Amino acid sequence: MIIQPQLELNRTTKLQIFFAGKPKPGSIKIIHLEKNDDYDLDPRQIEQQLASDGTNFYYDIEFTAGRLGKATLPVIEAVIDGKTYKTAETSVDVVQKQSVDSNSVKLVLSTDKTAYQMNDTISLFLHDYSRFSQRARFTPADLVKNGAPEALFAVIDEGNVDYKVGIVGFKRYIDSNFNAFNFSWNVNDIGRYMENLNNSTYIKTEIFSMKLVAKKSGKFKIGSSRFNYKVYPYSEAFKEESLSEKDLLRTNNRMDVKSNLIEFLVK
């Protein structure tokens, strides 16, 4: 179950329920953990309206924050391939006023290990961690001024790997030092899930992953990934900003986000 961890009172956000496979007909159950909750979840409707992203089945519903405090969501149970699964207990912190700050989105670059032997496969990942369900990712302004494509659709058309991963010189460095295969750019945000980072709850999304084999031994360092993010704190925000006389779509709730750099050893 995916939902942003905090929401402003009387605002709406998307709640997504994911299933690893197609549930057995009639097996979906809604287990309410709060008395008098008003979440409109119908197991028959979920079953009938399941969609697929090519990896998982999912169901989307709009969640409206109706009262202040901690809102505990129902647990969803389903039978898939003969085994019973339940969603984790999930809650939303409903507040009077939301804030967007430098911790709203984080970027984390990682490898599966810190040291490898020659001919080992190195797994490299970049994830973003967002406190908001709706966010958009752009190329930083300084690169755009020098001719880089700004929006995601322009990056797709241009095709430069450096802009896909947010690291200038990335492809040149990888080609010089590694044999690369299985590069996966998650342009459609498939496989999002909830995770804690630095004692805060985020929605975690893979941006890219790839497999590498080093051409030589030594210590390697991959620089920080950089993107500009635009977040929408609730579902109505895009419409409100687009109707505003100010250029809020381009200026409101935007931030530059930079990942860690990563170092690893090949012996």
C-alpha positions as CSV (number, residue, x, y, z in Angstrom):
1,M,0.0,0.0,0.0
2,I,1.5,3.3,-1.1
3,I,0.3,6.7,0.3
4,Q,2.2,9.8,1.3
5,P,2.9,9.8,5.0
6,Q,1.4,13.3,5.7
7,L,-1.5,15.2,4.3
8,E,-3.2,18.5,5.0
9,L,-6.7,18.5,6.5
10,N,-9.5,18.3,3.9
11,R,-7.0,17.6,1.1
12,T,-6.9,14.6,-1.1
13,T,-4.1,12.3,-2.3
14,K,-3.8,9.0,-4.2
15,L,-3.8,5.7,-2.3
16,Q,-2.4,2.8,-4.3
17,I,-2.8,-0.9,-3.4
18,F,-0.3,-3.2,-5.1
19,F,-0.7,-7.0,-5.6
20,A,2.3,-9.2,-6.6
21,G,-0.1,-11.3,-8.7
22,K,-3.8,-11.4,-9.6
23,P,-5.8,-12.3,-6.5
24,K,-8.1,-15.3,-6.4
25,P,-11.6,-14.2,-7.3
26,G,-13.6,-13.4,-4.1
27,S,-10.5,-13.5,-1.8
28,I,-10.0,-9.8,-1.3
29,K,-10.9,-8.7,2.2
30,I,-10.9,-5.3,4.0
31,I,-9.9,-5.4,7.6
32,H,-10.8,-2.1,9.4
33,L,-8.4,-1.2,12.2
34,E,-10.2,2.0,13.3
35,K,-13.8,2.3,14.4
36,N,-16.0,4.6,12.3
37,D,-13.4,5.0,9.5
38,D,-14.8,6.3,6.3
39,Y,-12.5,4.9,3.7
40,D,-14.5,3.8,0.7
41,L,-12.9,0.4,-0.1
42,D,-15.1,-2.2,-1.7
43,P,-13.4,-5.6,-2.3
44,R,-15.6,-6.4,-5.3
45,Q,-14.7,-3.0,-6.8
46,I,-11.0,-3.5,-6.2
47,E,-11.2,-6.9,-7.9
48,Q,-13.1,-5.5,-10.9
49,Q,-11.0,-2.5,-11.4
50,L,-7.5,-4.0,-11.0
51,A,-5.0,-2.6,-13.5
52,S,-1.5,-3.8,-14.3
53,D,1.8,-1.9,-14.8
54,G,3.5,-5.0,-16.4
55,T,5.0,-6.1,-13.1
56,N,2.2,-5.8,-10.5
57,F,-1.5,-5.5,-10.3
58,Y,-2.8,-2.3,-8.6
59,Y,-5.8,-0.4,-7.6
60,D,-6.0,3.4,-7.2
61,I,-8.4,5.4,-4.9
62,E,-8.5,9.0,-3.7
63,F,-8.0,9.4,0.0
64,T,-9.3,12.6,1.7
65,A,-8.1,13.7,5.1
66,G,-11.3,14.2,7.1
67,R,-10.0,14.8,10.6
68,L,-6.8,15.8,12.3
69,G,-4.4,13.3,13.8
70,K,-3.2,9.8,12.9
71,A,-5.5,8.1,10.3
72,T,-4.9,4.3,10.3
73,L,-5.8,2.7,7.0
74,P,-7.5,-0.6,6.6
75,V,-5.4,-3.7,6.0
76,I,-6.1,-5.4,2.6
77,E,-6.0,-9.2,2.5
78,A,-5.9,-11.4,-0.7
79,V,-5.1,-14.9,-1.8
80,I,-2.5,-15.0,-4.6
81,D,-1.3,-18.4,-6.0
82,G,-2.8,-20.2,-3.0
83,K,-1.0,-18.0,-0.4
84,T,-2.7,-15.3,1.8
85,Y,-1.1,-11.9,1.8
86,K,-1.8,-8.8,3.9
87,T,-0.7,-5.2,3.4
88,A,1.4,-3.7,6.2
89,E,-0.4,-1.5,8.7
90,T,-0.2,2.0,7.3
91,S,-1.2,5.4,8.6
92,V,-1.3,9.0,7.4
93,D,-0.5,12.0,9.7
94,V,-3.2,14.5,9.0
95,V,-2.1,18.1,9.8
96,Q,-3.5,21.6,9.7
97,K,-0.8,22.8,7.4
98,Q,1.8,20.9,5.4
99,S,5.3,22.1,4.8
100,V,7.6,21.5,1.9
101,D,11.3,21.7,2.7
102,S,14.8,20.3,1.9
103,N,13.9,16.9,3.4
104,S,10.8,16.5,1.2
105,V,12.8,14.6,-1.5
106,K,16.1,12.7,-1.1
107,L,18.3,11.0,-3.6
108,V,20.4,7.9,-2.7
109,L,23.0,6.4,-4.9
110,S,24.1,2.9,-3.8
111,T,25.8,-0.4,-4.7
112,D,25.0,-3.9,-3.4
113,K,28.5,-4.1,-1.8
114,T,31.5,-1.9,-1.0
115,A,34.2,-4.3,-2.2
116,Y,34.3,-6.8,-5.1
117,Q,36.6,-9.3,-6.8
118,M,37.6,-9.0,-10.5
119,N,34.8,-10.4,-12.6
120,D,32.2,-9.9,-9.9
121,T,28.9,-8.2,-11.0
122,I,28.5,-4.8,-9.4
123,S,24.9,-3.7,-9.0
124,L,24.4,0.1,-9.0
125,F,21.2,1.9,-8.1
126,L,19.7,5.4,-7.8
127,H,16.5,5.9,-5.7
128,D,14.5,8.9,-4.8
129,Y,12.7,9.1,-1.5
130,S,9.7,11.4,-1.5
131,R,7.2,12.5,1.2
132,F,4.7,13.3,-1.5
133,S,2.9,11.0,-3.9
134,Q,3.0,13.5,-6.8
135,R,6.4,14.9,-7.8
136,A,8.1,15.7,-11.1
137,R,11.8,15.5,-11.9
138,F,13.7,18.0,-14.1
139,T,17.3,18.6,-15.2
140,P,19.0,21.3,-13.0
141,A,18.7,24.9,-14.4
142,D,22.5,25.4,-14.8
143,L,22.6,22.4,-17.2
144,V,19.5,23.5,-19.0
145,K,21.1,26.9,-19.7
146,N,23.9,25.1,-21.4
147,G,21.5,23.2,-23.7
148,A,20.5,20.2,-21.7
149,P,16.8,19.0,-22.0
150,E,14.8,20.1,-19.0
151,A,11.6,18.0,-18.7
152,L,11.3,14.2,-18.6
153,F,9.8,13.9,-22.1
154,A,12.6,16.0,-23.5
155,V,15.2,13.7,-21.8
156,I,13.4,10.7,-23.3
157,D,13.6,12.3,-26.8
158,E,17.3,13.3,-26.4
159,G,18.4,9.9,-25.1
160,N,21.6,11.1,-23.3
161,V,22.2,8.7,-20.4
162,D,23.9,11.4,-18.3
163,Y,20.6,13.3,-18.1
164,K,18.7,10.1,-17.3
165,V,20.8,9.4,-14.3
166,G,21.5,13.1,-13.3
167,I,25.3,12.7,-13.4
168,V,27.4,14.7,-16.0
169,G,30.2,12.5,-17.4
170,F,28.5,9.3,-16.2
171,K,28.5,7.4,-19.5
172,R,32.1,8.3,-20.3
173,Y,33.3,7.2,-16.9
174,I,31.3,3.9,-17.0
175,D,32.5,3.1,-20.6
176,S,36.1,3.8,-19.6
177,N,36.2,1.5,-16.5
178,F,33.4,-1.1,-16.8
179,N,31.6,-3.4,-19.1
180,A,28.0,-2.5,-18.5
181,F,24.8,-4.4,-19.1
182,N,21.2,-4.5,-17.9
183,F,20.7,-0.7,-17.7
184,S,17.1,-0.1,-16.5
185,W,15.7,3.4,-16.4
186,N,12.4,3.4,-14.5
187,V,10.7,6.2,-16.4
188,N,7.2,5.0,-15.4
189,D,7.9,4.8,-11.6
190,I,7.1,1.1,-11.4
191,G,7.7,-0.7,-8.1
192,R,7.3,2.1,-5.6
193,Y,7.1,1.2,-1.9
194,M,7.2,2.7,1.6
195,E,10.5,2.8,3.5
196,N,12.1,4.6,6.4
197,L,15.1,6.9,5.9
198,N,16.7,8.7,8.7
199,N,13.7,8.0,11.0
200,S,11.2,9.4,8.5
201,T,8.8,7.6,6.2
202,Y,9.1,8.1,2.5
203,I,7.8,6.7,-0.8
204,K,10.8,5.0,-2.4
205,T,11.2,4.9,-6.2
206,E,14.0,3.4,-8.3
207,I,15.3,5.9,-10.9
208,F,17.8,3.5,-12.5
209,S,19.7,0.3,-11.9
210,M,22.5,-1.3,-13.8
211,K,25.0,-4.2,-13.7
212,L,28.7,-3.6,-14.2
213,V,31.9,-5.7,-14.4
214,A,35.1,-3.8,-13.9
215,K,37.8,-3.8,-16.6
216,K,40.5,-3.4,-14.0
217,S,41.1,-3.5,-10.3
218,G,41.2,-0.3,-8.2
219,K,39.1,2.2,-6.3
220,F,36.2,3.7,-8.2
221,K,34.1,6.8,-7.4
222,I,30.8,7.7,-9.0
223,G,29.8,11.3,-8.5
224,S,26.5,12.7,-7.1
225,S,23.3,12.7,-9.1
226,R,21.5,16.0,-9.3
227,F,17.9,16.8,-10.2
228,N,15.4,19.6,-9.7
229,Y,12.2,18.4,-8.2
230,K,8.7,19.9,-8.2
231,V,6.3,18.5,-5.6
232,Y,2.5,18.7,-5.3
233,P,1.5,18.4,-1.7
234,Y,-2.0,17.2,-2.5
235,S,-4.0,16.1,-5.6
236,E,-5.7,19.5,-6.1
237,A,-2.4,21.4,-6.1
238,F,-1.7,21.1,-9.9
239,K,-5.1,22.5,-10.8
240,E,-4.9,25.3,-8.3
241,E,-1.4,26.3,-9.5
242,S,-2.3,26.1,-13.2
243,L,-5.3,28.5,-12.5
244,S,-3.2,30.9,-10.5
245,E,-2.2,34.3,-12.1
246,K,1.3,33.7,-10.8
247,D,3.6,31.3,-12.5
248,L,3.3,28.8,-9.6
249,L,3.7,25.7,-11.7
250,R,7.3,26.7,-12.5
251,T,8.2,28.3,-9.2
252,N,6.2,26.8,-6.3
253,N,7.5,23.9,-4.2
254,R,10.6,23.3,-6.3
255,M,14.0,22.3,-5.0
256,D,17.4,21.1,-6.2
257,V,18.2,17.7,-4.8
258,K,21.7,16.1,-4.8
259,S,22.6,12.5,-3.9
260,N,25.6,11.1,-2.1
261,L,28.6,10.0,-4.2
262,I,29.5,6.4,-4.1
263,E,32.9,4.7,-3.7
264,F,33.8,1.0,-4.0
265,L,36.8,-1.2,-4.4
266,V,37.6,-3.9,-7.0
267,K,40.5,-6.2,-5.9
